[in-house]
Amino acid sequence: MAQRGENTFGTGLDATGHPLPPWFTARMGTLLDFALSAVLLLDRQGRILAASRVAINKIGLPEASVRGRPLEDFVPQAEIRELMRDVHEVFRTGASFRDRGLLMLLGRSEIAVASIFPFRDDAGDIAAVCALASDIAEQRATEEALRQSEEKYRSIFENSAEGIFQFFPDGRIIECNPAMARILGYADPAELIAEEGDILRRIHVHQEARLEFLRTLAKTGRVLDFEAQIYRRDGRRVWISTNALAVMGPDGKLLRVEGATRD
């Protein structure tokens, strides 16, 4: 196998003993050498005209012994049928398939064919069909890492001693954690979220403090260590300190305010 960066896709013979077409060498060599996805270039019979280094590694055979062989040699029969239906359709109509999501085994690796599209020669004729695939194992690892990250965030959110909140521009609570509910005298977050109307107007003892909080947030986009006296649900007054951030949408409008409060 050539070193990384060395173009191995020259005009040599494929596995059937036929020379590779010149349009292939000129257009695909570097792309296939550096592609991070499994890329397969197929003819009308489903033979592999070329494959990216990633695809070759998944097949697990030397590159020269892969080119020219039917893809079905490396993919289970039940799975190759559906792919070949798409390949034939691309040759027939010139159409492309995007976000295909066709799962199959390539060698010992499970892949998901995402895109299937025509590859045209200099005359504009469909010379091959290109299939791009992603690695399912890598995708599942990413999803698992995301799941673990979300679980960790949820654990911090639920068990934090600080009250964590999100509310709409009109003051309605979107979400809060148990600590936020306790600070305001509610049994649980669901009770606080169920409250209607502007939570800031309702809890602030001094409305000027509420207006100062909102002015600072509008001017700087954030509020740090803002102290104010509020009413708990039972009417008792307490002092809180709040950090908050204004979350803006692509149009520059305020989407929500989120932050943390401590008693």
C-alpha positions in Angstrom: 0.0 0.0 0.0 1.3 3.4 -0.9 2.1 6.0 1.7 -0.5 8.6 2.6 -0.7 11.3 -0.1 0.9 9.1 -2.9 -1.6 8.7 -5.7 -2.0 4.9 -6.2 -4.8 5.3 -8.8 -2.7 5.3 -12.0 -3.3 3.7 -15.4 -2.4 0.2 -14.2 -4.5 -2.9 -14.6 -7.6 -3.7 -12.5 -8.3 -7.2 -11.1 -9.8 -8.3 -14.4 -6.7 -7.4 -16.3 -8.1 -4.3 -18.1 -6.5 -0.9 -18.1 -8.2 1.8 -16.0 -9.9 4.5 -18.1 -8.0 7.9 -18.4 -11.0 9.9 -17.1 -10.8 8.0 -13.9 -7.1 8.7 -13.3 -7.4 12.4 -14.0 -10.5 13.1 -11.9 -10.6 10.6 -9.1 -7.1 9.7 -7.9 -6.5 12.4 -5.4 -10.1 12.4 -4.1 -10.1 8.7 -3.4 -6.7 8.8 -1.8 -7.7 11.5 0.7 -11.5 10.9 1.2 -12.5 10.3 4.8 -15.6 8.3 3.8 -16.0 4.9 2.0 -16.3 5.8 -1.7 -17.1 3.2 -4.3 -17.1 3.9 -8.1 -19.2 1.2 -9.8 -19.9 0.3 -13.4 -23.3 -1.0 -14.8 -22.5 -4.5 -13.7 -21.7 -3.4 -10.2 -18.0 -4.0 -10.6 -15.7 -1.8 -8.5 -13.9 0.6 -10.9 -12.3 2.3 -7.9 -12.6 2.7 -4.2 -11.3 5.1 -1.6 -8.6 4.1 0.8 -11.2 4.0 3.6 -13.3 1.5 1.6 -10.2 -0.6 0.7 -9.3 -0.8 4.3 -12.8 -2.0 5.2 -12.7 -4.7 2.6 -9.4 -5.8 3.9 -7.7 -6.8 0.7 -4.9 -5.2 -1.5 -6.3 -2.5 -3.7 -5.2 -4.1 -6.9 -7.2 -7.3 -6.1 -10.3 -5.3 -5.5 -10.6 -3.2 -8.6 -12.6 -4.8 -11.3 -14.3 -7.3 -9.0 -18.1 -7.3 -8.4 -19.2 -5.5 -5.2 -21.2 -8.5 -4.3 -17.9 -10.3 -3.6 -17.7 -8.1 -0.5 -21.3 -7.4 0.4 -24.0 -9.9 1.5 -26.3 -10.9 -1.4 -29.5 -9.7 0.3 -28.0 -6.2 0.8 -26.4 -5.8 -2.7 -29.7 -6.2 -4.5 -31.2 -3.0 -3.1 -28.0 -1.0 -3.9 -27.8 -2.4 -7.4 -31.4 -1.3 -8.0 -30.4 2.2 -7.2 -27.2 1.9 -9.3 -29.2 0.8 -12.4 -31.7 3.6 -11.8 -28.9 6.2 -11.8 -27.5 4.8 -15.0 -31.0 4.8 -16.6 -32.2 8.2 -15.6 -29.1 10.2 -14.4 -30.9 10.8 -11.1 -29.2 11.1 -7.7 -30.1 9.7 -4.4 -29.4 11.7 -1.3 -29.7 10.7 2.4 -30.3 7.2 1.2 -29.4 5.5 4.6 -29.0 2.1 3.0 -27.2 -0.2 5.6 -24.9 -2.9 4.5 -21.8 -4.8 5.4 -18.6 -3.9 3.5 -16.1 -6.5 4.5 -16.4 -6.7 8.2 -17.6 -3.1 8.7 -21.2 -1.9 8.7 -21.7 1.2 6.6 -24.6 3.4 5.6 -24.7 4.5 1.9 -25.7 8.1 2.1 -25.5 9.3 -1.5 -25.6 7.6 -4.9 -25.0 9.8 -8.0 -23.7 9.6 -11.6 -20.1 10.3 -12.5 -19.9 11.6 -16.1 -17.0 11.5 -18.5 -15.7 14.4 -20.7 -18.5 13.7 -23.2 -21.2 14.1 -20.6 -22.1 10.4 -20.6 -22.6 8.5 -17.4 -19.3 6.5 -17.1 -19.9 5.2 -13.5 -22.0 5.5 -10.4 -20.5 6.9 -7.2 -21.7 5.7 -3.8 -20.7 7.5 -0.7 -21.0 5.8 2.7 -20.4 6.6 6.3 -19.1 4.2 9.0 -22.0 3.0 11.2 -19.6 2.1 14.0 -18.2 5.6 14.1 -21.7 7.1 13.9 -22.9 4.9 16.8 -19.8 5.8 18.8 -20.6 9.5 18.3 -24.2 8.9 19.2 -23.2 7.1 22.4 -20.8 9.9 23.3 -23.6 12.4 22.8 -26.0 10.3 24.9 -23.4 10.1 27.7 -22.8 13.9 27.5 -26.6 14.5 27.7 -26.8 12.2 30.7 -24.0 14.0 32.4 -25.6 17.4 31.7 -28.9 16.1 33.0 -27.3 14.8 36.2 -25.6 18.2 36.8 -28.9 20.0 36.0 -30.9 17.8 38.3 -28.5 17.8 41.2 -27.0 21.3 41.1 -27.3 23.3 44.3 -27.8 26.4 42.2 -31.2 27.1 40.6 -30.9 26.7 36.8 -33.6 28.2 34.6 -34.7 29.2 31.1 -37.6 31.6 30.4 -39.2 33.2 27.3 -38.9 36.9 26.6 -42.4 37.4 28.1 -41.2 35.9 31.4 -42.8 32.4 31.2 -40.6 29.6 32.5 -39.4 27.1 29.9 -37.4 24.8 32.1 -35.9 24.8 35.5 -34.2 22.4 37.9 -35.3 21.2 41.4 -33.0 23.7 43.1 -34.7 26.6 41.2 -38.1 25.3 42.3 -36.9 25.0 45.9 -35.5 28.6 46.0 -38.8 30.0 44.9 -40.8 27.7 47.3 -42.2 25.2 44.9 -42.3 21.5 45.5 -40.9 20.6 42.1 -40.1 22.1 38.7 -43.4 21.0 37.2 -45.3 23.3 39.6 -43.1 26.3 38.8 -43.3 25.7 35.0 -47.1 25.4 35.2 -47.3 29.0 36.5 -48.6 31.4 33.9 -47.5 34.9 33.2 -44.3 36.8 33.8 -42.3 35.1 36.6 -40.0 38.1 37.0 -42.8 40.5 37.6 -44.4 38.2 40.1 -41.4 37.4 42.3 -39.5 40.7 42.4 -40.2 42.7 45.6 -39.0 45.9 43.9 -40.0 46.3 40.3 -37.2 48.8 39.7 -34.8 45.9 40.3 -36.6 43.8 37.7 -36.3 46.6 35.2 -32.6 47.2 35.9 -32.0 43.4 35.4 -33.8 43.6 32.0 -32.0 46.8 30.9 -28.6 45.3 31.7 -29.5 42.1 29.9 -30.7 44.1 26.8 -27.6 46.3 26.8 -24.8 43.7 27.3 -26.5 40.4 26.6 -25.7 39.1 30.1 -26.1 39.8 33.8 -23.5 38.8 36.4 -24.0 38.5 40.2 -27.2 40.5 40.1 -28.7 40.7 43.6 -32.4 41.3 44.2 -35.0 40.6 46.8 -37.8 38.3 45.8 -41.0 36.7 47.1 -41.1 33.0 47.6 -44.4 31.2 46.9 -45.3 31.4 50.6 -44.8 35.2 50.6 -41.5 35.1 52.5 -38.8 37.5 51.2 -35.3 36.2 50.3 -32.3 37.6 48.6 -30.9 35.9 45.4 -27.9 36.4 43.2 -28.4 35.7 39.5 -26.2 35.2 36.4 -28.1 35.2 33.1 -27.5 35.1 29.4 -29.6 36.4 26.5 -29.9 33.8 23.8 -30.5 35.4 20.4 -31.9 33.9 17.2 -30.4 34.2 13.7 -32.7 37.3 13.1 -31.2 39.0 16.1 -34.4 38.6 18.2 -34.3 37.3 21.8 -35.2 33.6 21.9 -34.9 33.0 25.6 -33.0 33.9 28.8 -31.0 31.2 30.6 -28.9 31.3 33.7 -28.4 30.3 37.3 -29.6 31.6 40.7 -28.4 31.0 44.2 -30.1 31.9 47.5 
